[in-house]
């Protein structure tokens, strides 16, 4: 066991891993906030278009990620992309009617 400034290096590794897990969780929470606010009601087909070619995700899996039953990062990313596109459309629409 090696020590760095009196702290067990194994403990430091656990702290770094826990810190990274917290960072990931914070990003997931932020993504879910964007999705909840801006994802259009009809979204599954748009999300499928955003996923990499040759993926094997079904519409059910996408809906499960949306319903917080799964934290698949690839699908979350596609959901955020669709939500951000919808946000931009809403902002443009607001500008046009203002």
PyMOL commands that set and color helices and strands:
alter all, ss='L'
color gray80, all
select helices_A, chain A and resi 9-38+44-50+59-66+73-97
alter helices_A, ss='H'
color red, helices_A
select strands_A, chain A and resi 3-4+7-8
alter strands_A, ss='S'
color yellow, strands_A
deselect
rebuild
show_as cartoon
